[in-house]
């Protein structure tokens, strides 16, 4: 699997060069490989716009740790993509995700999440 992770940035380069690249479409099916099993069980990429990747979690207890790991997650995602596409990470706490990773309920923004706050990273040990 590691070999795939080394080849993918080259394969995806044309798609990621677009003005608004399909980051979620690229990351979602490979999220376990990108984030690691433990982290992938707790969150999913659900949106990307203006350089901000939105991750959703169903577990409110995971919202704060995800926010604390935001910079580390962002850097790891960009490393996987092969270029600095993701500028910010936003964390949403949702009730239930459907099979496509979308909320069945109105999402709740996590304070300090998003482009203007809470991007300090910490060591995680969660596969990132």
C-alpha atoms as an extended CHARMM CRD file, in Angstrom:
* protein
*
       128  EXT
         1         1  UNK       CA              0.0000000000        0.0000000000        0.0000000000  PROA      1               0.0000000000
         2         2  UNK       CA              2.8630000000        2.3900000000        0.6550000000  PROA      2               0.0000000000
         3         3  UNK       CA              3.8610000000        2.1840000000       -3.0070000000  PROA      3               0.0000000000
         4         4  UNK       CA              0.4080000000        3.4180000000       -4.0130000000  PROA      4               0.0000000000
         5         5  UNK       CA              0.8420000000        6.3860000000       -1.6890000000  PROA      5               0.0000000000
         6         6  UNK       CA              4.0660000000        7.2950000000       -3.4810000000  PROA      6               0.0000000000
         7         7  UNK       CA              2.5650000000        7.0610000000       -6.9820000000  PROA      7               0.0000000000
         8         8  UNK       CA             -0.7660000000        8.7930000000       -6.3250000000  PROA      8               0.0000000000
         9         9  UNK       CA              0.5270000000       12.3900000000       -6.1300000000  PROA      9               0.0000000000
        10        10  UNK       CA              1.9200000000       12.0520000000       -9.6690000000  PROA      10              0.0000000000
        11        11  UNK       CA             -1.2910000000       10.4760000000      -10.9630000000  PROA      11              0.0000000000
        12        12  UNK       CA             -3.4840000000       13.0990000000       -9.2710000000  PROA      12              0.0000000000
        13        13  UNK       CA             -1.3640000000       16.1220000000      -10.2320000000  PROA      13              0.0000000000
        14        14  UNK       CA             -3.5460000000       17.1810000000      -13.2050000000  PROA      14              0.0000000000
        15        15  UNK       CA             -6.7290000000       17.0170000000      -11.1040000000  PROA      15              0.0000000000
        16        16  UNK       CA             -5.1510000000       18.9050000000       -8.2070000000  PROA      16              0.0000000000
        17        17  UNK       CA             -3.9390000000       21.6540000000      -10.5270000000  PROA      17              0.0000000000
        18        18  UNK       CA             -7.4910000000       22.8420000000      -11.1950000000  PROA      18              0.0000000000
        19        19  UNK       CA             -8.7430000000       26.0690000000       -9.6180000000  PROA      19              0.0000000000
        20        20  UNK       CA            -11.0070000000       24.1190000000       -7.2180000000  PROA      20              0.0000000000
        21        21  UNK       CA             -9.5660000000       20.5890000000       -7.1380000000  PROA      21              0.0000000000
        22        22  UNK       CA            -11.8110000000       17.6160000000       -6.2480000000  PROA      22              0.0000000000
        23        23  UNK       CA            -10.0260000000       17.0600000000       -2.9300000000  PROA      23              0.0000000000
        24        24  UNK       CA            -12.8620000000       15.2180000000       -1.1790000000  PROA      24              0.0000000000
        25        25  UNK       CA            -13.4350000000       12.9780000000       -4.1870000000  PROA      25              0.0000000000
        26        26  UNK       CA             -9.7350000000       12.0690000000       -4.1280000000  PROA      26              0.0000000000
        27        27  UNK       CA             -9.3900000000       11.6890000000       -0.3450000000  PROA      27              0.0000000000
        28        28  UNK       CA            -12.6720000000        9.9880000000        0.6430000000  PROA      28              0.0000000000
        29        29  UNK       CA            -12.0570000000        6.5570000000       -0.9140000000  PROA      29              0.0000000000
        30        30  UNK       CA             -8.4450000000        6.5730000000        0.3090000000  PROA      30              0.0000000000
        31        31  UNK       CA             -9.0710000000        8.1240000000        3.7340000000  PROA      31              0.0000000000
        32        32  UNK       CA             -7.9350000000        5.0500000000        5.7050000000  PROA      32              0.0000000000
        33        33  UNK       CA             -4.6360000000        5.1000000000        3.7950000000  PROA      33              0.0000000000
        34        34  UNK       CA             -4.2680000000        8.8700000000        4.2530000000  PROA      34              0.0000000000
        35        35  UNK       CA             -5.2930000000        9.1830000000        7.9150000000  PROA      35              0.0000000000
        36        36  UNK       CA             -4.6300000000        5.7270000000        9.3130000000  PROA      36              0.0000000000
        37        37  UNK       CA             -7.2300000000        3.2710000000       10.6040000000  PROA      37              0.0000000000
        38        38  UNK       CA             -7.7860000000        4.8190000000       14.0390000000  PROA      38              0.0000000000
        39        39  UNK       CA             -8.3320000000        8.3680000000       12.7930000000  PROA      39              0.0000000000
        40        40  UNK       CA            -10.3270000000        7.2600000000        9.7480000000  PROA      40              0.0000000000
        41        41  UNK       CA            -12.7970000000        5.5040000000       12.0760000000  PROA      41              0.0000000000
        42        42  UNK       CA            -13.4710000000        8.8270000000       13.8290000000  PROA      42              0.0000000000
        43        43  UNK       CA            -13.7170000000       11.3300000000       10.9720000000  PROA      43              0.0000000000
        44        44  UNK       CA            -14.2480000000       11.6570000000        7.2170000000  PROA      44              0.0000000000
        45        45  UNK       CA            -13.5080000000       14.3940000000        4.6790000000  PROA      45              0.0000000000
        46        46  UNK       CA            -16.8620000000       15.8630000000        3.6180000000  PROA      46              0.0000000000
        47        47  UNK       CA            -16.1670000000       19.1920000000        1.9000000000  PROA      47              0.0000000000
        48        48  UNK       CA            -13.4280000000       21.2970000000        0.3470000000  PROA      48              0.0000000000
        49        49  UNK       CA            -13.7340000000       24.9250000000       -0.6540000000  PROA      49              0.0000000000
        50        50  UNK       CA            -11.3670000000       27.8620000000       -0.8490000000  PROA      50              0.0000000000
        51        51  UNK       CA             -8.4590000000       25.8640000000        0.5200000000  PROA      51              0.0000000000
        52        52  UNK       CA            -10.4260000000       24.6380000000        3.5580000000  PROA      52              0.0000000000
        53        53  UNK       CA            -10.9220000000       20.9030000000        4.0540000000  PROA      53              0.0000000000
        54        54  UNK       CA            -13.8820000000       20.0150000000        6.2780000000  PROA      54              0.0000000000
        55        55  UNK       CA            -13.7260000000       16.8470000000        8.3570000000  PROA      55              0.0000000000
        56        56  UNK       CA            -16.8650000000       15.5120000000       10.0200000000  PROA      56              0.0000000000
        57        57  UNK       CA            -17.0260000000       13.4080000000       13.1480000000  PROA      57              0.0000000000
        58        58  UNK       CA            -20.0450000000       11.7400000000       14.7460000000  PROA      58              0.0000000000
        59        59  UNK       CA            -18.4010000000       11.6790000000       18.1680000000  PROA      59              0.0000000000
        60        60  UNK       CA            -18.4000000000       14.9990000000       20.0390000000  PROA      60              0.0000000000
        61        61  UNK       CA            -15.5630000000       13.6820000000       22.2160000000  PROA      61              0.0000000000
        62        62  UNK       CA            -13.3560000000       13.5700000000       19.1030000000  PROA      62              0.0000000000
        63        63  UNK       CA            -14.0070000000       17.1450000000       17.9770000000  PROA      63              0.0000000000
        64        64  UNK       CA            -11.4460000000       18.7760000000       20.2550000000  PROA      64              0.0000000000
        65        65  UNK       CA             -8.6480000000       16.2180000000       19.6850000000  PROA      65              0.0000000000
        66        66  UNK       CA             -9.1950000000       16.5510000000       15.9380000000  PROA      66              0.0000000000
        67        67  UNK       CA             -8.9470000000       20.3250000000       16.2600000000  PROA      67              0.0000000000
        68        68  UNK       CA             -5.7290000000       19.9710000000       18.2610000000  PROA      68              0.0000000000
        69        69  UNK       CA             -4.3160000000       17.7360000000       15.5100000000  PROA      69              0.0000000000
        70        70  UNK       CA             -5.5100000000       20.0380000000       12.7080000000  PROA      70              0.0000000000
        71        71  UNK       CA             -2.1040000000       21.2820000000       11.6160000000  PROA      71              0.0000000000
        72        72  UNK       CA             -0.6330000000       17.7840000000       11.6700000000  PROA      72              0.0000000000
        73        73  UNK       CA             -3.5980000000       16.3750000000        9.6990000000  PROA      73              0.0000000000
        74        74  UNK       CA             -3.4250000000       19.2510000000        7.1910000000  PROA      74              0.0000000000
        75        75  UNK       CA              0.2970000000       18.7290000000        6.6190000000  PROA      75              0.0000000000
        76        76  UNK       CA             -0.1480000000       14.9780000000        6.2420000000  PROA      76              0.0000000000
        77        77  UNK       CA             -2.9950000000       15.3960000000        3.7300000000  PROA      77              0.0000000000
        78        78  UNK       CA             -0.9270000000       17.8490000000        1.6950000000  PROA      78              0.0000000000
        79        79  UNK       CA              2.0250000000       15.4650000000        1.7740000000  PROA      79              0.0000000000
        80        80  UNK       CA             -0.2340000000       12.6820000000        0.5040000000  PROA      80              0.0000000000
        81        81  UNK       CA             -1.6000000000       14.9390000000       -2.2590000000  PROA      81              0.0000000000
        82        82  UNK       CA              1.9110000000       15.9930000000       -3.2400000000  PROA      82              0.0000000000
        83        83  UNK       CA              1.2560000000       19.7310000000       -2.9990000000  PROA      83              0.0000000000
        84        84  UNK       CA             -0.0870000000       22.2610000000       -0.4620000000  PROA      84              0.0000000000
        85        85  UNK       CA             -3.7260000000       22.2560000000       -1.5730000000  PROA      85              0.0000000000
        86        86  UNK       CA             -5.2710000000       22.3060000000        1.9270000000  PROA      86              0.0000000000
        87        87  UNK       CA             -4.6210000000       25.6240000000        3.6890000000  PROA      87              0.0000000000
        88        88  UNK       CA             -7.0220000000       25.1660000000        6.6260000000  PROA      88              0.0000000000
        89        89  UNK       CA             -8.9480000000       22.4200000000        8.3640000000  PROA      89              0.0000000000
        90        90  UNK       CA            -12.5080000000       22.7520000000        9.6440000000  PROA      90              0.0000000000
        91        91  UNK       CA            -14.0200000000       20.2380000000       12.0720000000  PROA      91              0.0000000000
        92        92  UNK       CA            -17.7580000000       19.5380000000       12.1560000000  PROA      92              0.0000000000
        93        93  UNK       CA            -19.5690000000       17.4260000000       14.6970000000  PROA      93              0.0000000000
        94        94  UNK       CA            -22.5430000000       15.7040000000       13.0820000000  PROA      94              0.0000000000
        95        95  UNK       CA            -25.1140000000       13.2750000000       14.4230000000  PROA      95              0.0000000000
        96        96  UNK       CA            -24.9260000000       10.5380000000       11.8270000000  PROA      96              0.0000000000
        97        97  UNK       CA            -23.0480000000       10.2120000000        8.5400000000  PROA      97              0.0000000000
        98        98  UNK       CA            -24.6640000000        8.5070000000        5.5890000000  PROA      98              0.0000000000
        99        99  UNK       CA            -22.7710000000        6.0770000000        3.3480000000  PROA      99              0.0000000000
       100       100  UNK       CA            -21.2330000000        8.9840000000        1.3800000000  PROA      100             0.0000000000
       101       101  UNK       CA            -19.9110000000       10.7090000000        4.5090000000  PROA      101             0.0000000000
       102       102  UNK       CA            -22.5820000000       13.4260000000        4.5240000000  PROA      102             0.0000000000
       103       103  UNK       CA            -24.5200000000       14.5000000000        7.5530000000  PROA      103             0.0000000000
       104       104  UNK       CA            -28.1720000000       13.5560000000        7.9280000000  PROA      104             0.0000000000
       105       105  UNK       CA            -28.5140000000       16.4700000000       10.3300000000  PROA      105             0.0000000000
       106       106  UNK       CA            -27.4110000000       20.0890000000       10.3640000000  PROA      106             0.0000000000
       107       107  UNK       CA            -23.6860000000       20.1270000000       11.2510000000  PROA      107             0.0000000000
       108       108  UNK       CA            -22.3080000000       21.9610000000       14.2380000000  PROA      108             0.0000000000
       109       109  UNK       CA            -19.1050000000       23.9770000000       13.7900000000  PROA      109             0.0000000000
       110       110  UNK       CA            -16.4710000000       23.3680000000       16.4040000000  PROA      110             0.0000000000
       111       111  UNK       CA            -15.2850000000       26.6230000000       18.0560000000  PROA      111             0.0000000000
       112       112  UNK       CA            -11.7800000000       27.5170000000       16.9310000000  PROA      112             0.0000000000
       113       113  UNK       CA            -12.1910000000       25.4120000000       13.8060000000  PROA      113             0.0000000000
       114       114  UNK       CA            -11.6240000000       26.8330000000       10.3690000000  PROA      114             0.0000000000
       115       115  UNK       CA             -9.3010000000       29.2950000000        8.6840000000  PROA      115             0.0000000000
       116       116  UNK       CA             -9.0310000000       31.7880000000       11.5560000000  PROA      116             0.0000000000
       117       117  UNK       CA             -8.5060000000       29.6700000000       14.6130000000  PROA      117             0.0000000000
       118       118  UNK       CA             -7.3580000000       26.6000000000       16.4490000000  PROA      118             0.0000000000
       119       119  UNK       CA             -4.7560000000       25.2140000000       14.0840000000  PROA      119             0.0000000000
       120       120  UNK       CA             -2.0590000000       24.3300000000       16.6130000000  PROA      120             0.0000000000
       121       121  UNK       CA             -0.8970000000       20.7770000000       16.0380000000  PROA      121             0.0000000000
       122       122  UNK       CA              0.0710000000       18.2070000000       18.6230000000  PROA      122             0.0000000000
       123       123  UNK       CA              1.5620000000       14.7620000000       18.3360000000  PROA      123             0.0000000000
       124       124  UNK       CA             -1.2530000000       12.2910000000       17.9150000000  PROA      124             0.0000000000
       125       125  UNK       CA             -0.1950000000        8.7120000000       17.5060000000  PROA      125             0.0000000000
       126       126  UNK       CA             -3.3890000000        8.1610000000       15.5000000000  PROA      126             0.0000000000
       127       127  UNK       CA             -1.7950000000        7.2010000000       12.1890000000  PROA      127             0.0000000000
       128       128  UNK       CA             -0.8900000000       10.7060000000       11.0990000000  PROA      128             0.0000000000
